[in-house]
Every structure is written in C-alpha cells, then in structure tokens.
Amino acid sequence: MKTTVCSYGFQVAYNTVKRYFSKILCCLIALLAFTIYYSLFTICCYAEEPITINADTLQYLEDLDVYQAKGSVRIKKDNTTLEADTVNLNATTGDFVATGNVVYNDGEATLRADKIELNINTRLGIIYKGSLFYQPQNYHIRGEEFEREKEDVYRLKTASFTTCDSPFPAWSFRARDVKVTLDEDIKAKKAVFYIKGIPVFYVPYLWVPIKKEERHTGLLIPIVGYSNKKGMSFRDAFFWAIRENRDLTLYLDYYSKRGVGKGIEYRYIEDPDNQGNLYLYHIKDKQLNKDFVELKGSNSLRFSNGISGFLDVNVINGIDFYKEYSLSLNDRLQRYIESNLYVTKDLSIGKAYLLSQYRENLSGSSSNIPQKAPELGFFSKPKGIGLFMFYLNTEATNFWSKDGTGGQRFDLYPQIYGSIGDSIVFSHKIALRETAYSLNNWNEQTPHRELLDTSFSLGTKLYRDYGSLLHIIEPEVGYSYISNPAVDIPLLDSIDTIKKTSAFDYSILNRFFIRNREMLIVRIGHGYDLLNDRFSPVRFETALMFPVTVKFDASYNTYARRFDVFNTALRMENKKGFVALGERFDRSASIRFYTMEVGHDIVRSLSFLGRMWYDTKGSGLRELKTEFRYTRQCWGIRMTFVKKPGEYQTWINIEFRGLGSLKLG
C-alpha cells in the first residue's frame, strides 16, 4: 500500500535509494525557501492529494518518518487547514498531534482546542478542551473531550451548546452523552437549559435539529398570552417534516376560560402540477357550550392532456367562529366564505370548465343564498376575421338553495370586437346575449332575456418631453349601450344584475415620468346618462409613487355637490420605519373608517409596530394592535397587545435562534 508525505511527496514503498534522494531534494527546497522567506519553511509536493506545510522551523526524523513543525504552523490539504503552535506528523500513518492554539477548519465546521489528535487522511480522532463552531446554524459546542467518530459525527461525554457568539451566552444547554451530527441534529441526555448562567428547566432527553434548511421536525416555540374573555392561553404546535415535499403540523391551544383547541394541518407538493393542503380545527367552548369546527383545504392538479383542477374548501359550523377565535382582522371582517371546485379542459378552440360553488353568509342565514352545483361553461379563443375578433362565452348553471328555490340558467354571450388606427385608436365591441331560465316556484316557468351589448371608444396619446421630465396625456371618449332586459328574473349572481344602459363617458389620463421612472398618475373621468338625462358623478384617481406613496380615488356628485365615495392611502417610509394612513368612505353603503399603521426601529435591537382600524359608523374601534420586538444576536422577544370590540388580549413569544423547532422528552 502506498502512503505519501506532503501528501506527502515521499512514498513509503519506495526503496532506500529513492527515499534518500527525495530527502536531499526536499532539504534543498527547504534551504531555498529559507533564503527567500527567512524563517519560513515550506514543504510542497504534488502527489494525488497535495499537502502544504508552513512553519517557522521544520525537522524530519528519518528513523520515525515523522515531521516536527514548530512556530506558526499551518498545514493545508484540500479544503482542510490546521493551525497550531506545534505539530508532529507521522508520514507513514497520517496521524498527527497538534498542540497550542489549535484551529482546525474543514469548511463549514471549525474546531478550536488546546490539543488535537487526528488522522489527516481519515480525519478521525480526539479533540481536548475544545469547541466546535458549525457555521450554517451558528452553533457553538464546547466540551472537555471530543471524539470524532465520522467526518460529520462527534461524541462528547459532557458539553454545552448555544447559538450565542458571546463567551458568556444569553442561553445555552449543558448536557451529557452528547452526539453531534453536522447538518442533522444534536442529541443529548440529562440536559439543563440555562439563561444567563441560571438553570431554568431540565429534560432527560433533548433533540435539536441543526439542518441548513428551514424545515425541521419538532415542537415550535410556544406562545403564552392572556385575554379578558378567554383567560390565560398557551399555544403550541408540533411540526413533522415527513419528507422534503410533505409535512404535518399538530396544533394545541389552551384557553383557561374556554377550553382546549386541537388542530391538524397536512401539506404536500408531489410535483409542480400536484400540490395542496388540508387543515382541520376543533374546540369545545365550555363558556358558550358550543363546538366550533373549521375545515380548510386546497388541491391543484394538472395533467398532460390539458385537464386541470382546483379544489378550495372553507367550511365552519358557526358563523361567530372567526369573531371569537381568529387573530386575523381580515377573517373577522369578511362577510362570506366560499368553497369551489373548478375543473378545466384546454381545447384547440378554447377552454371548457366545470364549476361547483358553495357560499356561507357570516352575518346571517345562508338558506337563501343561490349555490352553483354545477356550472358548465366554455370560453373560446379569440378568432380573427379581418379587422374583427370573435369571442364566445357560454355557460349552463344549476342553482339550488337551502330554502328550496333554485333552477337552471343558460347564458350565451358571443362578442365581436376590434380596434383600428395608430395615433388615434378606435375600439369597438358588439355582442348579443341570450339568457334563459327554468326556475322552481317562479310565476313564469321559462323566463328569458335578450340583450344587445355594444360599446365604442376613441382615444389617443400625446406627450411632451422636457428633458428629465416626460408628460403623457391620454384622452378617451366612449359610448356604451345595453338594450332593455324587459323581463322579471331572479337575482342569482352578477349576470342577472345587468341593467339597460345608454351613456357617454370621457376621461383624461395624465402620466408624469422623471428620469424614466413614473412618478405621478392623474385621471379624471365624467359621463352622461342618456336614459336619465343627467350627468354621472365625476371620478378622480391619483397615484403618487415617490418621494411618498399616495393613492386617492373619489366620486363627486355634481348635483348634490358632495363626495359619495372617497378613498385615500398614504405611506411614508425611510430606513428607520414607516407611517401609513388610510380612509375609506362610501355614502351608499354607509361605510366610513380610518386605518393607521406605524413601524419604527427605536434602537438597534428594539422595534415597534402599531395598527389601528376605526369605524366612525357606530362600531368605533374595531382593532388596535401594538407589538414590540427586542432582538439580540441569538434570541428575541415579541410582546403583542390587541384590542377589539369587547375583548383585549396580549401574548408573549420568546425566540431562541437555532431552537425554532425544539423537541423535549
């Protein structure tokens, strides 16, 4: 068997003459290096795995085939480097002993010790009074004696470990029988968790993942809180990374005044064309004496034959579930939840689809809501015929509701549209629409509706370049006409709300660019209703992109001389934080509320986030949320307070870097 010196440059199997000649050659090289680098000796040979040794002094013991390097020793082999005060290297076996300020680095892991005994080929051995730094997860592992069983496996009788860089860490574990597998986990027995050197809790067995990726099996960091309606709360979850493409989470929520909530969520990505999730939650509310159940799920599928499908399920058994238990303002404000099954088939001439839809009213009864089960439809691809484009949309829908009303509807909607012109563009659409019904409990058994739907528009684009400023003006005038439906039909969805129309409309869009960056948009629109012989409200739209972001739209009634719709949004931000203000007003819907959101980095480690939603139409403060985050190098704490109608709640979440997933047993 062959071994090398300077990986290793000398082959033990060589005969004595060759060894003697090689030693003379290396001495000459060393002498030349000494002359050039003064006290620096370098041995560098070019075998299959070259090794470079740098040292203040270097001595070769021929009888033992051992190299002794002293003073600022640095040995490099492949991606591994060794630095120490002294190193004794056996050229035959590859074993070495390094002492004094030893630093051993092989890529992602760095060892520091008083003494290291390793084999430079196998990289196995013993580390004395040392520390291991694993860079991907910033783990510091310290112990009296390490045994390197494999290149990525270490065993320690006793050890402490943390992700804190300080020699006096904010938190750490101290344990026995510790096994460290790089890019896998840390396993230990009789572990004690310390905060600032003070023992906090003990576990007989500890498992901590230290993989590079974010998905780790284990307990998630719990959240502890308090609510005046629910009492003390404790929220935790167990995450199971089943495979790279599948995971499962178990949820456990405890409310001292309400009961215990249990949840399960399963997610999967079989491939980009097959993925989804399923979530189920239940809580027995002992105060309301009611079971709450929530079911959510989605799945998307796509096949090579052009068929694809999407399933979205949202079901709750009590309309007050979100009001009582959701932490999301959007969940609490939504009026409906919807479940859909949507299947499509790509065709050479267009797309066919099947839709089933179920809606629930969260503010009242759902018995009279028309549900679609099913709807069959077809969208054609636009077909060019000279200057015109032909398009067809048709659908057949079966409606049902819990109160017994329902029936079928067929809608046929062919359209012809197109545009001509270059500097001045003329666009048009001409469509016929036939809608027929077969309804239960309806005076007229087969009502039907025929419509002529047409529109025309004329527009152009003018611009002026002022150098760094570019101004573009886009005026447009149009006319739309829809014939009189003249039939008594039910209101099943938006198709049935079409009204007779005859109106002109015009608008002017102004766009401003500074150095090829769009800065400001201003649009003004107005119209005239020929049927009612009156002007429509004036519409304003404005968007400022910088130096602050401002969005504004409004509708002004020229007859009543008032705004019927008024929406604004403003956002200012810099490196330290942001402020966002908003207002929404709609007179016909009796809506007027204000929103405000503030974020600010108070100091380097402390930040604040606040949000308010205020309704002036009698509801008052709908939500006030404040959150403080204090973040250090290896830990952080988040304190949150939320006030909503009839309830306030607060919770605390402490995060330890590297313990985002933690299993205790």
C-alpha positions in Angstrom: 0.0 0.0 0.0 1.3 3.5 -0.8 1.2 6.5 1.5 2.6 9.9 0.9 4.4 12.7 2.7 3.5 16.2 1.5 0.7 14.0 0.7 3.3 13.5 1.4 5.6 13.7 -1.6 7.5 10.6 -0.4 6.2 7.0 -0.9 7.0 4.6 1.9 7.1 1.8 -0.6 10.0 3.4 -2.3 13.4 1.8 -1.9 16.1 3.3 0.3 17.9 5.0 -2.5 14.8 6.8 -3.7 14.0 7.9 -0.2 17.5 9.2 0.4 17.4 11.1 -2.9 14.0 12.6 -2.1 15.1 13.7 1.3 18.1 15.6 -0.2 15.7 17.2 -2.7 13.3 18.4 0.0 16.2 19.8 2.0 17.4 21.8 -1.0 13.9 23.1 -1.4 13.7 23.9 2.2 17.0 25.8 2.1 15.9 27.8 -0.9 12.6 28.7 0.9 14.6 29.7 4.0 16.7 32.1 1.9 13.6 33.6 0.3 11.3 33.7 3.3 13.8 34.0 6.0 12.5 32.0 8.9 9.6 30.4 6.9 10.0 26.8 5.8 7.6 25.4 3.2 7.3 21.8 2.0 5.0 21.4 -1.0 4.8 18.3 -3.1 2.5 17.2 -5.9 1.1 13.8 -5.2 -2.5 12.8 -5.7 -3.6 14.8 -2.6 -1.1 17.6 -2.1 -0.3 18.9 1.4 1.3 22.2 2.1 3.1 22.8 5.4 4.3 26.2 6.6 6.2 26.7 9.8 9.0 28.7 11.5 11.0 25.6 11.9 10.6 22.1 10.3 12.5 19.0 11.2 12.3 15.5 9.7 13.1 12.4 11.9 14.2 9.8 9.4 14.0 6.8 11.7 10.5 7.5 12.8 9.4 9.0 9.4 7.9 12.0 11.4 7.9 15.7 10.7 8.1 18.1 13.5 6.9 21.6 12.8 7.1 24.5 15.3 6.0 28.1 15.4 3.1 29.5 13.4 2.4 26.1 11.9 -0.1 26.0 9.0 -1.0 22.8 7.2 -3.4 22.7 4.2 -4.9 19.7 2.4 -7.8 20.1 0.0 -10.3 22.3 1.8 -8.9 21.5 5.3 -6.5 23.7 7.2 -4.7 23.2 10.5 -3.1 25.9 12.5 -1.2 25.3 15.8 2.0 26.2 17.7 3.5 22.7 17.2 2.5 19.7 15.0 4.1 16.2 14.9 3.1 14.5 11.7 3.7 10.8 11.0 4.3 10.4 7.3 3.6 6.7 7.3 0.3 6.5 9.2 -1.0 10.1 8.6 -1.6 10.6 12.3 -0.7 14.0 13.8 -0.7 15.7 17.2 -1.2 19.4 17.3 -0.9 21.5 20.5 -1.2 25.1 21.4 -3.8 27.5 20.0 -5.1 24.7 17.6 -7.5 25.7 14.9 -8.8 23.0 12.6 -11.2 24.0 9.7 -12.7 21.8 7.1 -15.3 24.1 5.5 -18.5 24.6 7.5 -17.1 23.4 10.9 -14.2 24.9 12.8 -12.5 23.2 15.8 -10.5 25.2 18.4 -8.7 23.3 21.1 -5.6 23.0 23.3 -4.7 19.7 21.7 -6.0 17.7 18.7 -5.1 14.1 17.8 -6.4 13.3 14.3 -5.5 11.3 11.3 -5.0 13.6 8.3 -6.4 11.0 5.9 -9.5 9.7 7.8 -9.9 13.0 9.8 -10.9 11.0 12.8 -9.5 11.3 16.3 -9.8 13.2 19.7 -10.1 16.9 20.5 -9.1 18.0 24.0 -10.6 21.1 25.8 -12.0 22.5 22.6 -15.0 24.0 20.9 -16.8 23.2 17.6 -18.4 26.1 15.6 -20.9 25.0 13.0 -21.4 28.0 10.7 -24.7 27.3 8.9 -26.7 27.4 12.1 -24.1 29.4 14.1 -23.9 26.6 16.8 -21.1 26.8 19.4 -20.4 23.4 21.1 -17.9 23.2 23.9 -16.5 20.2 25.8 -13.5 18.7 27.6 -13.1 15.9 25.1 -14.5 15.4 21.6 -14.3 12.1 19.8 -14.7 12.4 16.0 -16.4 9.1 15.1 -17.0 10.1 11.5 -16.2 13.1 9.4 -19.5 14.7 10.4 -20.2 13.0 13.8 -18.8 14.0 17.2 -19.4 12.5 20.6 -18.9 14.2 23.9 -19.3 12.9 27.5 -20.3 16.4 28.6 -20.9 19.5 26.6 -22.6 22.9 26.4 -24.0 24.3 23.2 -25.7 27.6 22.1 -26.0 29.9 19.1 -24.8 32.9 21.0 -21.4 34.2 20.0 -20.6 35.6 23.4 -18.3 33.6 25.7 -21.0 34.2 28.4 -24.0 33.3 26.3 -27.5 34.6 27.0 -28.8 31.0 26.8 -27.3 27.5 26.5 -27.8 23.8 27.1 -25.5 21.7 29.3 -25.9 18.0 28.8 -24.3 14.6 29.0 -23.8 11.9 26.3 -24.0 14.4 23.5 -23.9 13.3 19.9 -23.5 16.0 17.2 -24.2 15.1 13.6 -23.4 18.1 11.3 -26.3 19.2 9.1 -28.6 16.8 11.0 -29.1 17.2 14.8 -27.8 17.3 18.3 -28.9 14.5 20.7 -28.2 14.7 24.4 -29.2 13.3 27.8 -29.8 15.0 31.1 -30.0 18.4 29.5 -30.4 21.6 31.5 -31.4 24.9 29.9 -29.6 28.0 31.2 -30.5 31.6 30.8 -27.6 33.9 31.7 -26.0 31.0 33.6 -29.1 30.4 35.7 -30.8 26.9 35.3 -34.3 27.2 34.1 -35.6 23.7 33.3 -34.3 20.1 33.0 -35.2 17.4 30.4 -34.0 13.8 30.4 -33.6 13.8 26.6 -33.0 16.6 24.2 -33.1 16.6 20.4 -32.3 19.7 18.4 -32.2 19.8 14.5 -29.3 21.8 13.0 -30.0 21.3 9.3 -29.3 24.1 6.9 -32.8 24.1 5.5 -35.7 25.7 7.5 -37.9 22.7 7.8 -37.2 20.7 11.0 -39.3 18.2 12.9 -40.0 19.2 16.4 -42.0 21.4 18.7 -42.4 25.0 17.6 -41.7 27.8 20.1 -44.9 28.2 22.2 -46.8 31.5 22.7 -48.2 32.4 26.1 -50.9 35.1 26.5 -54.0 36.4 28.3 -57.4 37.5 27.2 -60.2 39.1 29.3 -62.7 36.7 27.5 -60.6 33.6 27.2 -58.3 33.8 30.2 -54.7 32.6 30.2 -53.7 31.0 26.9 -51.0 28.7 25.7 -50.5 28.0 22.0 -48.0 25.4 20.7 -47.6 23.1 17.7 -45.6 20.1 16.7 -44.1 20.2 13.2 -43.3 16.9 11.4 -41.1 17.2 8.3 -42.2 13.9 6.8 -40.3 14.3 3.6 -38.9 17.1 1.6 -42.2 17.5 -0.1 -44.6 16.7 2.8 -45.1 17.9 6.3 -47.7 17.7 9.1 -48.4 20.1 11.9 -50.4 19.4 15.1 -51.8 22.4 17.0 -52.8 22.6 20.6 -54.4 25.8 22.1 -55.3 26.1 25.7 -57.7 28.8 27.0 -58.4 28.7 30.7 -61.9 30.2 30.4 -62.9 28.4 27.1 -61.3 25.1 26.8 -58.7 23.2 24.6 -58.5 23.6 20.8 -56.9 20.9 18.6 -55.8 21.2 15.0 -54.0 19.3 12.3 -52.6 20.6 9.0 -51.1 18.4 6.2 -49.2 19.9 3.3 -47.7 18.3 0.2 -46.1 19.1 -3.1 -45.9 15.9 -5.2 -44.7 18.0 -8.1 -45.5 21.4 -9.6 -48.7 20.1 -11.0 -50.0 18.3 -7.9 -49.9 20.2 -4.6 -52.3 21.1 -1.7 -53.1 21.2 2.0 -55.7 20.2 4.5 -56.5 21.9 7.8 -58.9 20.8 10.5 -59.5 22.6 13.8 -61.9 21.9 16.7 -62.6 23.5 20.1 -65.2 22.8 22.6 -66.1 26.2 24.1 -67.2 25.5 27.6 -68.3 29.1 28.2 -70.6 29.1 25.1 -71.4 25.4 25.4 -70.7 25.0 21.7 -68.4 23.0 19.5 -66.6 25.0 16.8 -65.2 23.2 13.8 -63.2 24.8 10.9 -62.2 22.9 7.8 -59.9 24.3 5.1 -58.2 22.7 2.2 -57.0 23.1 -1.3 -55.6 21.0 -4.1 -54.5 21.7 -7.6 -53.9 19.2 -10.3 -52.7 19.5 -13.9 -52.5 16.6 -16.3 -50.6 16.4 -19.6 -53.8 16.0 -21.6 -54.8 19.6 -20.8 -57.1 18.8 -17.9 -56.5 20.8 -14.7 -58.5 21.1 -11.5 -58.5 23.2 -8.3 -60.4 22.5 -5.1 -60.7 25.1 -2.4 -62.7 24.2 0.8 -63.7 26.7 3.5 -66.3 25.5 6.0 -67.2 26.4 9.6 -70.1 25.2 11.7 -70.7 28.5 13.5 -70.7 32.0 11.9 -69.2 33.5 15.0 -66.1 31.3 15.0 -63.8 33.9 13.4 -65.2 36.6 15.6 -64.3 34.6 18.7 -61.1 32.9 17.8 -59.4 34.4 14.7 -56.3 36.6 15.2 -56.7 38.0 11.7 -58.7 41.2 11.1 -59.5 40.1 7.6 -61.1 36.9 8.8 -63.2 38.8 11.3 -64.4 41.3 8.7 -65.3 39.0 5.8 -69.0 38.6 5.1 -68.8 35.4 3.1 -66.7 32.3 2.9 -66.6 30.3 -0.3 -65.7 26.7 -1.4 -65.0 25.9 -5.0 -64.4 23.0 -7.3 -63.0 24.2 -10.7 -62.0 21.8 -13.5 -60.9 23.0 -16.9 -60.0 21.3 -20.2 -57.8 23.0 -22.7 -59.2 22.7 -26.3 -57.8 23.7 -29.6 -60.6 26.3 -29.9 -60.7 27.4 -26.3 -61.3 26.2 -22.8 -64.2 24.2 -21.2 -64.8 24.2 -17.5 -66.9 22.8 -14.7 -67.6 24.8 -11.5 -69.3 24.0 -8.2 -69.5 26.7 -5.6 -70.8 26.9 -2.1 -71.1 30.1 -0.1 -71.8 30.8 3.5 -73.1 34.1 5.0 -71.1 35.0 8.1 -73.5 37.8 9.1 -76.8 35.9 8.9 -78.7 33.0 7.4 -77.3 31.2 4.3 -80.6 29.4 3.5 -81.5 31.8 0.6 -78.0 32.0 -1.0 -78.0 30.5 -4.5 -75.4 27.8 -4.7 -73.8 26.6 -8.0 -73.7 22.8 -8.4 -72.7 22.5 -11.1 -71.9 25.1 -13.8 -70.7 24.0 -17.2 -69.1 26.6 -19.4 -66.9 27.4 -22.4 -64.5 30.2 -23.4 -63.4 30.4 -27.0 -60.0 31.6 -28.1 -60.3 35.0 -29.9 -60.7 34.3 -33.6 -59.5 36.9 -36.1 -61.8 37.7 -39.0 -60.3 40.6 -41.0 -60.2 43.7 -38.7 -62.5 42.0 -36.2 -62.0 39.4 -33.4 -64.7 36.9 -32.5 -65.1 35.6 -28.9 -67.7 33.3 -27.4 -68.6 32.8 -23.7 -71.4 30.4 -22.8 -72.4 28.7 -19.6 -75.2 26.4 -18.2 -75.7 26.6 -14.4 -77.8 24.7 -11.9 -78.7 26.7 -8.8 -80.0 25.4 -5.5 -80.5 26.8 -2.0 -81.5 25.5 1.4 -84.9 27.2 1.3 -85.9 25.2 -1.8 -85.6 27.9 -4.5 -83.4 27.2 -7.5 -83.4 26.1 -11.1 -81.3 26.3 -14.2 -79.9 29.1 -16.3 -78.4 29.1 -19.8 -76.3 32.1 -20.9 -74.9 32.6 -24.4 -72.7 35.6 -25.0 -71.0 35.9 -28.4 -68.9 39.1 -29.0 -67.2 40.8 -31.8 -64.6 43.4 -31.0 -61.5 45.1 -32.5 -59.6 48.3 -33.0 -58.2 50.4 -35.8 -55.9 53.3 -36.0 -52.4 54.2 -34.9 -52.1 57.7 -33.4 -55.9 57.8 -32.9 -57.3 54.4 -31.9 -61.0 53.5 -32.4 -62.1 50.4 -30.4 -65.5 48.7 -30.5 -67.5 45.8 -29.2 -70.7 44.4 -30.4 -72.4 41.5 -28.6 -75.6 39.7 -28.3 -76.7 38.0 -25.1 -79.3 35.3 -24.7 -80.2 34.2 -21.1 -82.9 31.5 -20.5 -84.2 30.2 -17.1 -86.0 27.2 -15.8 -86.9 28.0 -12.2 -88.6 26.4 -9.2 -91.5 28.2 -7.6 -91.5 31.0 -10.3 -94.5 32.7 -11.8 -93.2 32.4 -15.3 -91.8 28.9 -15.8 -89.3 29.8 -18.6 -88.3 33.4 -18.4 -85.7 34.5 -20.9 -83.8 37.7 -21.8 -82.2 39.0 -25.0 -79.7 41.8 -24.9 -77.7 43.9 -27.3 -74.5 44.9 -25.7 -72.3 47.3 -27.6 -69.6 49.9 -26.9 -67.3 52.3 -28.8 -64.3 54.3 -27.7 -61.9 56.8 -29.3 -58.5 57.6 -27.8 -55.1 58.9 -28.5 -51.8 59.6 -26.8 -50.0 63.0 -26.6 -46.6 63.5 -25.0 -44.1 66.3 -24.3 -40.5 65.7 -23.3 -38.9 68.3 -21.1 -35.6 66.5 -20.8 -35.6 64.9 -17.3 -39.5 65.2 -17.2 -41.8 63.4 -19.6 -45.5 64.2 -19.6 -48.0 61.9 -21.4 -51.7 62.8 -21.9 -54.2 60.0 -22.9 -57.7 61.4 -23.6 -60.5 58.9 -24.3 -64.2 59.2 -25.1 -66.7 56.3 -25.3 -70.3 55.2 -25.6 -71.9 52.1 -24.2 -75.4 50.7 -24.9 -77.3 47.8 -23.4 -80.8 47.2 -24.5 -83.7 46.8 -22.1 -83.9 43.4 -20.4 -87.7 43.8 -20.1 -88.2 40.6 -18.1 -88.7 39.7 -14.5 -85.8 37.5 -13.5 -84.3 36.4 -10.1 -81.0 37.8 -8.9 -78.8 34.7 -8.8 -75.4 36.4 -9.5 -73.9 39.3 -11.4 -75.2 38.2 -14.7 -78.8 38.9 -13.5 -78.0 42.4 -12.4 -77.4 43.8 -15.9 -79.5 47.0 -16.5 -80.5 49.0 -19.5 -77.7 51.4 -20.4 -77.1 54.3 -22.7 -74.3 56.6 -21.7 -71.4 58.6 -22.9 -68.1 58.6 -20.9 -64.9 60.5 -21.2 -61.6 60.6 -19.3 -58.2 62.2 -19.4 -55.2 60.3 -18.0 -52.0 62.3 -17.2 -48.7 60.4 -16.6 -45.5 62.0 -15.4 -42.1 60.4 -15.7 -38.8 61.7 -14.1 -35.7 60.1 -15.5 -37.7 57.2 -17.0 -39.4 56.5 -13.6 -43.1 57.0 -13.4 -43.8 59.5 -10.6 -47.4 60.6 -10.8 -50.7 59.4 -12.4 -53.8 61.6 -12.5 -57.1 60.5 -14.1 -60.3 62.5 -14.3 -63.5 60.9 -15.7 -67.1 62.0 -16.3 -70.1 60.8 -18.1 -73.7 61.5 -19.2 -76.6 59.1 -18.7 -78.9 59.5 -21.7 -81.7 57.4 -20.1 -82.0 59.5 -17.0 -80.9 62.7 -18.7 -78.2 63.5 -16.1 -74.5 63.6 -15.6 -72.8 60.8 -13.8 -70.5 61.6 -10.8 -67.1 63.0 -11.6 -64.4 60.4 -10.9 -60.9 61.3 -9.6 -57.9 58.9 -9.4 -54.4 59.9 -8.4 -51.3 57.9 -7.6 -48.0 59.4 -6.4 -45.1 56.9 -6.4 -42.4 59.0 -4.8 -41.0 60.6 -2.6 -44.0 59.4 -0.7 -46.7 57.0 -1.8 -50.2 58.4 -2.2 -53.3 56.8 -3.7 -56.6 58.6 -4.0 -59.9 57.9 -5.7 -63.2 59.7 -5.3 -66.6 60.1 -6.8 -68.2 63.6 -6.7 -71.9 64.2 -7.2 -72.3 67.4 -9.1 -76.0 67.7 -8.3 -75.8 67.2 -4.5 -72.3 68.9 -4.5 -70.8 66.2 -2.3 -68.4 63.3 -2.4 -70.3 59.9 -2.4 -67.1 57.9 -2.5 -63.7 58.9 -1.0 -60.7 56.6 -0.6 -57.2 57.6 0.3 -54.0 55.8 1.2 -50.7 57.4 2.2 -47.4 55.8 3.1 -44.1 57.4 4.1 -41.0 55.4 4.9 -37.3 55.6 5.5 -34.6 53.3 6.8 -35.9 53.7 10.4 -39.6 52.9 9.8 -42.8 53.9 8.1 -46.2 55.5 8.6 -49.3 54.5 6.6 -52.7 56.3 6.8 -55.9 55.4 5.0 -59.5 56.4 4.8 -62.5 54.7 3.1 -65.8 56.4 2.6 -68.9 55.1 0.7 -72.1 57.0 1.3 -74.5 54.5 -0.3 -73.0 51.6 1.7 -72.8 53.6 4.9 -69.1 52.9 5.2 -66.5 55.2 6.7 -63.4 54.0 8.5 -59.8 55.1 9.1 -56.7 53.0 9.3 -53.2 53.8 10.6 -50.1 51.7 10.7 -46.7 52.7 12.2 -43.4 50.8 12.3 -40.2 52.2 13.8 -36.8 50.9 14.8 -36.5 52.7 18.2 -32.9 51.5 18.7 -30.8 48.9 17.1 -32.4 46.0 18.9 -35.9 47.4 19.6 -38.6 47.9 17.1 -42.3 48.9 17.3 -45.3 48.1 15.1 -48.7 49.5 15.6 -52.0 49.2 13.7 -55.4 50.8 14.2 -58.8 50.3 12.4 -61.5 52.8 13.4 -65.1 52.7 12.2 -67.0 56.0 12.5 -70.4 54.5 11.7 -71.2 53.4 15.2 -68.8 50.5 15.6 -65.9 52.6 16.9 -62.5 51.0 17.4 -62.6 47.7 15.5 -58.9 46.8 16.2 -55.9 48.3 17.9 -52.7 46.2 17.7 -49.3 47.1 19.2 -46.2 45.0 19.0 -42.7 45.4 20.5 -39.8 43.3 19.2 -36.5 43.1 21.0 -33.9 41.2 19.0 -30.4 40.2 20.0 -27.8 38.1 18.2 -29.1 34.7 19.4 -32.5 35.4 20.9 -35.5 37.7 20.8 -38.8 38.5 22.5 -42.1 39.7 21.0 -44.8 41.3 23.1 -48.2 41.9 21.4 -51.4 43.6 22.5 -54.7 43.5 20.6 -57.9 45.4 21.4 -61.1 44.6 19.6 -64.8 45.1 20.4 -65.5 43.5 23.8 -62.1 41.9 24.1 -58.4 42.6 24.6 -55.6 40.1 24.6 -51.9 40.1 25.0 -49.3 37.4 24.4 -45.5 37.0 24.6 -43.3 35.0 22.3 -39.7 34.3 23.1 -37.5 33.1 20.3 -34.1 31.4 20.6 -32.1 31.3 17.4 -31.5 27.7 16.4 -34.4 26.5 18.5 -37.2 27.4 16.2 -38.0 23.7 16.3 -37.3 22.0 19.6 -38.3 18.5 20.8 -38.2 17.9 24.5 -38.9 14.5 26.1 
